[in-house]
Amino acid sequence: MLIFPLLYISAFLSALKDIFNKNPQGGFIFLIFGLSIYNTTLSILYQAGYRSFIFLFQPFKEIIILAMLGTMVWHLKERIRPHVIDYAVVAYLVYTGLYVLLPIGEFGFSARLLAFKSTSFFALIYCAGRLIDIRTLEIKKYFHFILVLAIAAAILVLYESVIDTHFQSLTGYSDYIYDFFGQEPEGNYGLTWTFERAESGLKRFASFFSDPLEHASAALLSISVIAGLFTQKNNLFNPSKLGMLAIMASLTSVMFSISRSSMASYFLVIYVYAFITDKKYILHGCHILIAAGFIYLGYVVADKGLYEYILSTLTLQDASGLGHVVAWLAGLEAMVSNPLGLGLGASGRVSGSLGTSIGGENQFIILGVQIGIIGVMLYIFIHLTTIIYAYKWFPHLEGKERMVALTVFLLKIGISLPLFTANLDSYSYITYINWFLTGVLVNMIMHKQPPGDDAPVRNYEP
């Protein structure tokens, strides 16, 4: 079990070494191999009796981003031309920062600061990608690392299925969550309700991620990276053997995590990809996979009946769906009553640890309850604008720029639905890579775009 803490600290030290050697892109190593096993590492440390080490290991992710930023700012040699997304990110950061300084809400300064990190640290992750030297960025190498990680996750989840036991039942996950976040074990397996279908008790597996929802989100990242990595200039999709294994691994992960929003998003990503690259054979393949998915669902819910399962899902009459609706309504009511928000910490992890969280089960509502309608609209604007620009520039880019544009476009499309059903920014792996690549995309766009021109220009070099 201690292999996970060793991998975690090795990834951290390797990243720091690269950063201090004036190679800040090395921090990407930790974002991939460190953050994917973040919670598993901490729970194993707790179980092994190294509780004091947890406080040392927790801030590694923030240290890496700040070290990357510090190095890049120190060696910055040219003036940054701002993009509309830059303005929106800075505006969001400043706006939420006001909620830290002003005594809004029931929480003290330290709690507001902690909530601020949860809601706004993504802006600094974005800046890390925005300032990196894209001329030396080996994005293809890091994308291959993501595929290797996806295959490893699928192997572990298959092992979980064979032994019919959650990996988290062996890592001390429940004790760690209870001690640090005050959340008592729930459900039939002594973990949380997230690890099972509430209606049938069917196990949902998380592999080495924090929970099945992060596992499912990681599969969305994997399939987006696969599309970006193996789509050639003429839109020919030509995956390597590693790519084919990664496709099967991502499908395995999304199936065994049994997240309906992520499963729908997974096939949506494939559909959108087939549409923008004119891949009719992929569309036909999607039809086959959807049919296989229904057969699978028919198997896993055979005791209840496929018809009742689908009906309850679509009408939100199952326990999970009703839980979402109740949380959404509570959050929307709070937003209507307090359009400027109830203050940082009123929803999400800070209040959740005290059992007083309002809203939840929705990234937008969690933000809206805390920072009001203006803040959540800025967040939505950043998300939608990134999708628009990635789609706008994708046909006009080549090489690694094209890889990043297609990957970011599909990833943003893929996580759109899970954003409505989970606090997605609480999942370190998907959050850090999502926002880092968003910054890289805008960085690449501004290097291709002539000053004063907003139109994509093919093969432009500044």
C-alpha positions as CSV (number, residue, x, y, z in Angstrom):
1,M,0.0,0.0,0.0
2,L,2.8,2.4,0.7
3,I,3.7,2.4,-3.0
4,F,1.1,5.2,-3.4
5,P,2.7,7.6,-0.9
6,L,6.0,6.8,-2.5
7,L,4.7,7.5,-6.0
8,Y,3.1,10.7,-4.7
9,I,6.2,12.2,-3.2
10,S,8.3,11.0,-6.1
11,A,6.1,12.8,-8.5
12,F,6.3,15.9,-6.3
13,L,10.1,15.9,-6.0
14,S,10.5,15.2,-9.7
15,A,8.2,18.1,-10.5
16,L,10.0,20.5,-8.1
17,K,13.4,19.4,-9.5
18,D,12.3,20.3,-13.1
19,I,10.7,23.6,-11.9
20,F,13.9,24.7,-10.1
21,N,15.9,23.8,-13.2
22,K,13.9,26.4,-15.1
23,N,11.6,23.8,-16.7
24,P,8.2,24.6,-15.1
25,Q,6.3,22.3,-17.4
26,G,7.7,19.5,-15.2
27,G,4.9,20.4,-12.8
28,F,2.6,18.6,-15.2
29,I,4.1,15.3,-14.0
30,F,2.7,15.9,-10.5
31,L,-0.7,17.0,-11.9
32,I,-1.0,13.7,-13.6
33,F,0.6,11.1,-11.3
34,G,0.3,12.9,-8.0
35,L,-3.2,14.4,-8.0
36,S,-4.8,11.2,-9.4
37,I,-3.8,9.3,-6.2
38,Y,-4.1,12.3,-3.8
39,N,-6.9,11.0,-1.5
40,T,-5.6,7.4,-1.7
41,T,-2.2,8.5,-0.6
42,L,-3.5,10.5,2.4
43,S,-5.9,7.7,3.5
44,I,-3.0,5.2,3.3
45,L,-0.8,7.4,5.3
46,Y,-3.5,7.8,8.0
47,Q,-4.1,4.0,8.1
48,A,-0.3,3.4,8.4
49,G,-0.2,5.7,11.4
50,Y,1.5,8.7,9.7
51,R,-1.2,11.2,10.5
52,S,1.2,14.0,11.0
53,F,2.5,13.5,7.5
54,I,-0.9,14.3,6.0
55,F,-0.6,18.0,6.9
56,L,2.8,18.0,5.1
57,F,1.5,16.2,2.0
58,Q,-1.8,18.1,1.6
59,P,-0.4,21.4,0.2
60,F,1.9,19.8,-2.4
61,K,-0.6,20.6,-5.2
62,E,-0.7,24.3,-4.3
63,I,3.1,24.4,-3.9
64,I,3.6,23.0,-7.4
65,I,1.3,25.6,-9.0
66,L,2.8,28.5,-7.0
67,A,6.4,27.3,-7.8
68,M,5.5,27.0,-11.5
69,L,4.0,30.5,-11.5
70,G,6.9,32.0,-9.6
71,T,9.4,30.6,-11.9
72,M,7.6,31.7,-15.0
73,V,6.9,35.2,-13.8
74,W,10.6,35.5,-12.7
75,H,11.8,34.6,-16.2
76,L,9.1,36.3,-18.1
77,K,10.7,38.2,-21.0
78,E,7.8,39.5,-23.1
79,R,4.6,41.5,-22.3
80,I,1.5,39.3,-22.1
81,R,-1.3,40.3,-24.5
82,P,-4.5,39.8,-22.6
83,H,-7.4,37.7,-24.0
84,V,-11.0,38.1,-23.1
85,I,-10.8,34.9,-21.0
86,D,-7.8,36.4,-19.1
87,Y,-10.0,39.4,-18.2
88,A,-12.8,37.1,-17.1
89,V,-10.5,35.0,-14.9
90,V,-8.9,38.0,-13.3
91,A,-12.4,39.6,-12.7
92,Y,-13.6,36.3,-11.1
93,L,-10.5,36.2,-8.8
94,V,-10.8,39.8,-7.7
95,Y,-14.5,39.5,-7.2
96,T,-14.3,36.4,-5.0
97,G,-11.3,37.9,-3.2
98,L,-13.7,40.7,-2.0
99,Y,-15.7,38.0,-0.2
100,V,-12.6,37.1,1.8
101,L,-11.9,40.6,2.9
102,L,-15.5,41.6,3.6
103,P,-17.2,40.1,6.7
104,I,-20.0,38.5,4.6
105,G,-21.6,35.4,6.0
106,E,-21.3,33.3,9.2
107,F,-17.7,32.2,8.8
108,G,-14.5,33.8,10.1
109,F,-11.6,34.9,8.0
110,S,-9.7,31.6,8.1
111,A,-12.8,29.6,7.0
112,R,-13.5,32.2,4.2
113,L,-9.9,31.9,3.1
114,L,-10.2,28.1,2.9
115,A,-13.4,28.4,0.9
116,F,-11.7,31.0,-1.4
117,K,-9.1,28.4,-2.2
118,S,-11.7,25.9,-3.1
119,T,-13.7,28.3,-5.3
120,S,-10.9,30.4,-6.9
121,F,-7.6,28.6,-6.9
122,F,-8.4,27.4,-10.4
123,A,-7.5,31.0,-11.6
124,L,-3.9,30.4,-10.5
125,I,-3.8,27.0,-12.2
126,Y,-5.1,28.7,-15.4
127,C,-2.3,31.3,-15.1
128,A,0.3,28.6,-14.8
129,G,-0.9,27.3,-18.2
130,R,-1.3,30.8,-19.6
131,L,2.3,31.8,-18.9
132,I,4.2,28.5,-19.7
133,D,6.6,28.6,-22.6
134,I,4.6,26.7,-25.3
135,R,7.6,26.5,-27.6
136,T,9.2,23.9,-25.3
137,L,6.0,22.4,-23.9
138,E,6.1,18.6,-24.6
139,I,2.3,18.2,-24.6
140,K,2.4,14.9,-26.5
141,K,4.6,13.3,-23.8
142,Y,2.2,14.4,-21.0
143,F,-0.8,13.3,-23.0
144,H,0.7,9.8,-23.3
145,F,1.2,9.8,-19.5
146,I,-2.5,10.5,-19.0
147,L,-3.2,7.4,-21.2
148,V,-0.9,5.3,-19.1
149,L,-2.7,6.5,-16.0
150,A,-6.1,5.6,-17.5
151,I,-4.9,2.1,-18.3
152,A,-3.6,1.6,-14.7
153,A,-6.9,2.9,-13.3
154,A,-8.9,0.4,-15.4
155,I,-6.7,-2.5,-14.3
156,L,-7.3,-1.7,-10.7
157,V,-11.0,-1.3,-11.2
158,L,-11.2,-4.7,-12.9
159,Y,-9.4,-6.2,-9.9
160,E,-11.9,-4.5,-7.6
161,S,-14.7,-6.0,-9.6
162,V,-13.2,-9.5,-9.5
163,I,-12.7,-9.5,-5.7
164,D,-16.0,-7.6,-5.3
165,T,-14.4,-5.1,-2.9
166,H,-13.8,-1.4,-3.1
167,F,-10.1,-0.5,-3.1
168,Q,-11.0,2.3,-0.6
169,S,-12.1,-0.4,1.9
170,L,-8.5,-1.5,2.1
171,T,-6.9,2.0,2.3
172,G,-8.4,3.5,5.5
173,Y,-10.5,5.9,3.5
174,S,-13.4,6.0,5.9
175,D,-11.3,6.7,9.0
176,Y,-9.4,9.4,7.1
177,I,-12.6,11.1,5.9
178,Y,-14.2,11.0,9.3
179,D,-11.1,12.4,11.1
180,F,-10.4,15.2,8.7
181,F,-13.8,16.1,7.4
182,G,-16.2,14.8,10.1
183,Q,-18.1,12.6,7.6
184,E,-19.2,9.3,9.2
185,P,-19.2,6.1,7.1
186,E,-22.4,5.7,5.2
187,G,-24.1,3.1,3.0
188,N,-23.8,-0.6,2.9
189,Y,-20.0,-0.8,2.5
190,G,-18.8,1.5,5.2
191,L,-17.6,4.3,2.8
192,T,-20.1,6.9,1.5
193,W,-23.3,6.6,-0.5
194,T,-21.3,7.7,-3.5
195,F,-19.8,4.2,-3.7
196,E,-23.1,2.5,-4.5
197,R,-26.4,2.8,-6.2
198,A,-28.8,3.8,-3.4
199,E,-31.7,1.8,-4.9
200,S,-30.0,-1.5,-5.4
201,G,-26.7,-1.3,-3.4
202,L,-24.8,-2.0,-6.6
203,K,-21.1,-1.2,-6.1
204,R,-19.6,1.8,-7.9
205,F,-15.8,1.6,-8.1
206,A,-13.4,4.5,-7.9
207,S,-10.1,2.8,-8.7
208,F,-7.3,4.9,-7.0
209,F,-9.3,8.2,-7.4
210,S,-11.1,9.9,-4.5
211,D,-14.5,8.5,-5.4
212,P,-16.5,7.1,-8.4
213,L,-17.4,10.5,-9.6
214,E,-13.8,11.6,-10.0
215,H,-13.0,8.3,-11.5
216,A,-15.8,8.9,-14.1
217,S,-14.6,12.4,-14.8
218,A,-11.1,11.1,-15.3
219,A,-12.5,8.8,-18.1
220,L,-13.9,12.0,-19.8
221,L,-10.4,13.5,-19.7
222,S,-8.9,10.3,-21.1
223,I,-11.3,10.1,-24.1
224,S,-10.7,13.8,-24.8
225,V,-7.0,13.4,-24.7
226,I,-7.2,10.3,-27.0
227,A,-9.1,12.3,-29.5
228,G,-6.7,15.2,-29.4
229,L,-3.6,13.1,-29.5
230,F,-4.5,10.8,-32.4
231,T,-6.5,13.0,-34.7
232,Q,-4.2,14.0,-37.6
233,K,-4.3,17.2,-39.6
234,N,-6.7,15.7,-42.2
235,N,-9.0,14.6,-39.3
236,L,-7.9,11.0,-39.7
237,F,-8.1,9.2,-36.4
238,N,-5.1,6.9,-36.1
239,P,-4.6,5.6,-32.6
240,S,-1.5,3.7,-31.6
241,K,-1.7,0.4,-29.6
242,L,-1.4,2.4,-26.4
243,G,-4.3,4.6,-27.7
244,M,-6.5,1.5,-28.3
245,L,-5.8,0.2,-24.9
246,A,-6.6,3.6,-23.4
247,I,-9.9,3.7,-25.3
248,M,-10.9,0.4,-23.7
249,A,-9.6,1.5,-20.4
250,S,-11.6,4.7,-20.4
251,L,-14.8,2.8,-21.4
252,T,-14.1,0.4,-18.6
253,S,-13.7,3.2,-16.1
254,V,-16.9,5.0,-17.0
255,M,-18.9,1.8,-16.9
256,F,-17.7,0.6,-13.5
257,S,-18.0,4.0,-11.9
258,I,-21.7,3.9,-12.9
259,S,-22.2,7.7,-13.1
260,R,-25.1,8.4,-15.3
261,S,-24.1,12.0,-16.1
262,S,-20.5,11.0,-16.9
263,M,-21.7,8.0,-19.0
264,A,-24.0,10.3,-21.0
265,S,-21.1,12.8,-21.3
266,Y,-18.7,10.1,-22.4
267,F,-20.9,9.2,-25.4
268,L,-21.6,12.9,-26.0
269,V,-17.9,13.6,-26.4
270,I,-17.7,10.8,-29.0
271,Y,-20.7,12.1,-30.8
272,V,-19.4,15.7,-30.9
273,Y,-16.0,14.5,-32.0
274,A,-17.5,12.5,-34.8
275,F,-19.6,15.5,-35.8
276,I,-16.8,18.1,-36.0
277,T,-14.4,15.7,-37.8
278,D,-17.1,14.2,-40.0
279,K,-16.5,10.6,-38.9
280,K,-19.6,8.7,-39.9
281,Y,-18.1,5.3,-39.0
282,I,-17.6,6.6,-35.4
283,L,-21.2,7.7,-35.3
284,H,-22.2,4.1,-36.3
285,G,-19.8,2.8,-33.6
286,C,-21.5,5.0,-31.1
287,H,-24.8,3.4,-31.9
288,I,-23.3,0.0,-31.2
289,L,-21.7,1.2,-27.9
290,I,-25.0,2.8,-26.8
291,A,-26.7,-0.5,-27.5
292,A,-24.0,-2.3,-25.5
293,G,-24.5,0.2,-22.7
294,F,-28.2,-0.6,-22.5
295,I,-27.5,-4.3,-22.4
296,Y,-25.1,-3.7,-19.6
297,L,-27.6,-1.6,-17.7
298,G,-30.2,-4.3,-18.3
299,Y,-27.8,-6.8,-16.6
300,V,-26.8,-4.7,-13.6
301,V,-30.4,-3.7,-12.8
302,A,-32.0,-7.0,-13.7
303,D,-33.5,-7.3,-10.2
304,K,-35.4,-4.0,-10.7
305,G,-36.1,-4.0,-14.4
306,L,-34.6,-1.9,-17.0
307,Y,-37.8,0.0,-17.8
308,E,-38.3,1.1,-14.2
309,Y,-34.6,2.1,-13.9
310,I,-34.7,4.3,-17.0
311,L,-38.0,5.8,-16.1
312,S,-36.9,6.7,-12.6
313,T,-33.7,8.2,-13.9
314,L,-35.5,10.4,-16.5
315,T,-38.1,11.5,-14.1
316,L,-35.6,12.0,-11.2
317,Q,-37.7,9.7,-9.0
318,D,-34.8,7.5,-7.8
319,A,-33.1,8.3,-4.5
320,S,-30.0,9.8,-6.2
321,G,-32.1,12.0,-8.5
322,L,-34.4,13.2,-5.7
323,G,-31.3,14.1,-3.7
324,H,-30.0,16.2,-6.5
325,V,-33.4,18.0,-6.9
326,V,-33.7,18.7,-3.2
327,A,-30.2,20.2,-3.0
328,W,-30.7,22.2,-6.2
329,L,-34.0,23.7,-4.9
330,A,-32.4,24.6,-1.6
331,G,-29.5,26.3,-3.4
332,L,-31.7,28.1,-5.9
333,E,-33.9,29.4,-3.1
334,A,-30.9,30.8,-1.3
335,M,-29.6,32.4,-4.5
336,V,-33.0,34.1,-5.2
337,S,-33.2,35.3,-1.6
338,N,-29.6,36.5,-1.5
339,P,-28.5,37.3,-5.1
340,L,-25.1,38.6,-3.9
341,G,-24.5,35.3,-2.0
342,L,-24.4,34.1,1.6
343,G,-20.6,34.4,1.8
344,L,-17.7,32.0,1.2
345,G,-18.2,28.7,2.9
346,A,-22.0,28.7,2.9
347,S,-21.9,25.8,0.5
348,G,-19.4,23.2,-0.4
349,R,-16.6,21.6,1.6
350,V,-16.3,24.1,4.5
351,S,-20.0,24.1,5.5
352,G,-20.3,20.4,4.4
353,S,-17.8,19.4,7.1
354,L,-20.1,21.0,9.7
355,G,-23.3,19.6,8.1
356,T,-24.7,23.1,7.4
357,S,-24.1,23.2,3.6
358,I,-26.8,24.9,1.5
359,G,-27.4,23.6,-2.0
360,G,-24.7,21.3,-3.3
361,E,-24.8,18.5,-6.0
362,N,-24.1,21.2,-8.6
363,Q,-21.0,23.2,-9.2
364,F,-22.9,26.3,-10.3
365,I,-25.3,26.3,-7.4
366,I,-22.4,25.8,-4.9
367,L,-20.7,28.9,-6.3
368,G,-24.0,30.9,-6.6
369,V,-24.9,30.3,-2.9
370,Q,-21.5,31.6,-1.8
371,I,-20.7,34.4,-4.2
372,G,-24.0,35.2,-5.8
373,I,-25.3,35.5,-9.3
374,I,-22.5,37.8,-10.6
375,G,-19.8,35.3,-9.5
376,V,-21.5,32.3,-11.0
377,M,-22.2,34.1,-14.3
378,L,-18.5,34.9,-14.6
379,Y,-17.6,31.2,-14.0
380,I,-20.1,30.2,-16.7
381,F,-18.8,32.8,-19.1
382,I,-15.3,31.5,-18.7
383,H,-16.5,27.9,-19.4
384,L,-18.6,28.7,-22.4
385,T,-16.1,31.2,-23.9
386,T,-13.4,28.6,-23.7
387,I,-15.6,26.1,-25.6
388,I,-16.3,28.7,-28.3
389,Y,-12.6,29.7,-28.8
390,A,-11.4,26.1,-28.8
391,Y,-14.0,25.2,-31.5
392,K,-13.2,28.4,-33.4
393,W,-9.4,27.8,-33.5
394,F,-9.3,24.0,-33.8
395,P,-9.5,23.9,-37.6
396,H,-6.8,26.5,-38.0
397,L,-4.1,25.0,-35.8
398,E,-1.5,22.3,-36.3
399,G,0.6,20.0,-34.2
400,K,0.4,20.4,-30.5
401,E,-1.7,23.5,-30.7
402,R,-4.4,21.5,-32.6
403,M,-4.1,18.7,-30.0
404,V,-4.7,21.0,-27.1
405,A,-7.6,22.9,-28.8
406,L,-9.5,19.6,-29.6
407,T,-8.8,18.1,-26.2
408,V,-9.9,21.2,-24.3
409,F,-13.0,21.6,-26.5
410,L,-14.1,18.0,-25.9
411,L,-13.2,18.1,-22.2
412,K,-15.2,21.2,-21.6
413,I,-18.1,19.7,-23.5
414,G,-17.7,16.4,-21.5
415,I,-17.7,18.0,-18.0
416,S,-20.6,20.3,-18.7
417,L,-23.2,17.8,-17.6
418,P,-21.3,16.6,-14.5
419,L,-21.0,20.2,-13.4
420,F,-24.7,20.1,-12.8
421,T,-24.6,17.0,-10.7
422,A,-21.4,17.3,-8.6
423,N,-19.0,19.7,-7.0
424,L,-16.5,19.0,-9.8
425,D,-13.9,21.5,-8.7
426,S,-13.4,19.5,-5.6
427,Y,-11.8,16.7,-7.6
428,S,-8.1,17.8,-7.8
429,Y,-7.0,15.6,-10.8
430,I,-9.7,16.7,-13.3
431,T,-9.7,20.4,-12.0
432,Y,-6.0,21.0,-12.2
433,I,-5.5,19.5,-15.6
434,N,-8.7,21.1,-17.0
435,W,-7.7,24.6,-16.0
436,F,-4.1,24.2,-16.8
437,L,-4.9,23.1,-20.3
438,T,-7.4,26.0,-20.6
439,G,-4.6,28.4,-19.8
440,V,-2.3,26.6,-22.3
441,L,-5.0,26.9,-25.0
442,V,-5.4,30.6,-24.5
443,N,-1.6,30.9,-24.5
444,M,-1.3,29.2,-27.8
445,I,-4.1,31.3,-29.3
446,M,-2.4,34.5,-28.4
447,H,0.8,33.4,-29.9
448,K,-1.0,32.6,-33.2
449,Q,-3.2,35.7,-33.2
450,P,-1.8,38.9,-34.7
451,P,-2.1,41.9,-32.4
452,G,-5.5,43.6,-32.7
453,D,-7.1,40.8,-34.6
454,D,-9.5,38.3,-33.1
455,A,-9.7,36.0,-36.2
456,P,-7.9,32.7,-36.4
457,V,-4.9,32.9,-38.7
458,R,-3.3,29.7,-40.0
459,N,0.4,29.3,-39.5
460,Y,0.9,32.8,-38.0
461,E,4.1,33.1,-36.0
462,P,4.5,36.2,-33.8
